[in-house]
Amino acid sequence: MGQDNRLMPLVMVVVLGVALQVAGIGIECWNQERPYNVAIRFAKSYFKLDSGMEALICENRRIADDRSVVKTYVDTAADRAKQRGFDISYLKSQLYHVETNTTFNSAAEAEVHLTAKRRNAINPVFYWVAKIPFFNLTREYSVDTRLKVVKENGQWKVCGDLFDLPGAV
């Protein structure tokens, strides 16, 4: 009986940890299906030059001139970086202080006004070091855009003018 009492706190901690993990996953899944989350993920991918943003774009906006618009965008950025003598990672940016305001036009269409600050982020360490005023490595840029988000096949996708975000590479 005495040994059972010693294990009870450990069992309670494990059960509590599992319950919190399940609750966190549930909250994350619930938040994923919101227009503003899709807009934020798209904007972050856009400035990180991440080709994964293609999954967040409407089907009819993914291809232009028989070529993926995302591949064209990333390749163009890589070419610009190469012409300047840099790797593509030099052009990547990190968004922070992201704020959104969502206006629903209907149950399947919304407009997300996204504002954020952007700073070059060659790698995660560079981002944090660059923020220190003493080093003065990069400037901060403002991002202020409106993204049209529509529900396509049960998921929110970014449509409209995709690559006119201010400060684009």
N, C-alpha and C positions, 0 to 999 in steps of 0.2 A: 504494500500500500504506500509506503514511504517513497519508493522509487517512482511510482506513478505521479506523485505530486511534483517531483523534480522535473519530469518531462512535460508537464502540462504548460508551463510558460513557453517552452520551445515550440510546442504544437500550436499554441495560440498565436505566436509571432508568425509562424509559417502560414497559418490559415489567414491571418490578417494581411500578410504580404500578398498572398494569392488573390484575395478579395480586392485589394487596392489595385493590383495589376489588371485584373479583369475590368474593374471600373474605369481605369485609365484607358484601356484599349477601347472600351465602349464609348467613352467620351470622344476619343480621337476619331473613331469611325463615324460618329454622329457629326462631328465638325467637318469631315472630309467632303461631305456632300453639300457644301454651301458655296454659293457663287464667289464670295470674297476669298475663300481659301483657294479656289482654283485660280483666281486672278493673282493672288500673292505667289502661289507656286509657279505660275507662268512667268511673272515678272522676275522672280529670283532666277529661274532657269534661263530666261532671256539674257539677263546681265551676266550670268555665269558662263554663257555660251554653251549651255548644256543641251545636247540634241534630244534629251528626254522630254523637252517641252512639246515635241510633236504630238505626244499622247494627250496633251491638254488643248489642242487646237481642233476646231470643227473639221469634219471630214472634207467638206468642199473647199476649205482654205489651205489644205496641206500641200497641194500640188499646184504649181504655176509653170507654164511653159514646159510641161512634161518633166518637171524636176521638183523635188521636195524643197519647199520654201525654207525649211529649217536647215537642211544641208547646204543650200545656197548661202544662207545667212552665216553659218559657221565657217564655211569655206572662204567666203569673202573676208570675214574677220581674220582668219588664219593668213590669208594672202596679204592683208594690210599689215599685220604684225610682222610677217616675213620681210616685206618691203622696208620696214623700219628697222630690221635687224633683230627682231625679238621673236620669242615663242608666243603662241596664242594665249598662254596663261597670263601674259603681261596685260592683255586687254580685258581680263575677267574682272567683274565688279561684284561687290557684296552689298545687298540692301539691308538697311536697318532703320529703326524708327518707322516701320511701315504702318500706315493707317489707311483704312478703307471706309467708304460710305456707299452702301448698296441701295439702289433704287430698282424696285421690281416693276417692270412694265407689264408682265403677266406672270402666270405660274411657271412658264418655261423660258422667260427672257428677263434679263436684268442688266443694269449698267452699274459697273463698279468704278467709283472714283478712287484711285489709288495715289497716295502721296507717300514719299519715302526719301531717305537720304541714301546716297550711293557713294562708295569709295572703292578705289582699286583694291583688288585682293588677289595677288598672285598666288598666295597660299594662305591658310588660316593664320599662321604666325605673322605674316606680313600685315594682314588686316589689323591685328591688335597692336603691333609695333607702330604702324602708320598713324594710328589714332593718337599717339603720344605727341603733344605739341612740340616737344624738344626736337624730335627728328624731322618733322615737317616734310614727310615723304610724299604724301598725296593730298589732293584737294578733295573736298566734299562737294558732291553735286546733288541738286534736288531733282527728284522725279515727281512729276505731276501729270497723270494721264487718266483717261476714261477708257475702260475696256468693256465691250459688249460681251456678255456671257449668256449662252443659251443652253437649254437642256436638250441633249442629243442622245438617243438610246438610253434614257434614264440617268445620264451623267451630265454634269455641267461642263461645258467646253467654251473656250475663248474664241470669239469670232470678230468680224469687223476688221478695222485697220490694226493689224497685229504688230507690225514692226515700225510703228511711228512713235515709239516711246522716246521721250526726250533723252538726250545724252547717249544715243545709240552709237555703237562703235563705228 
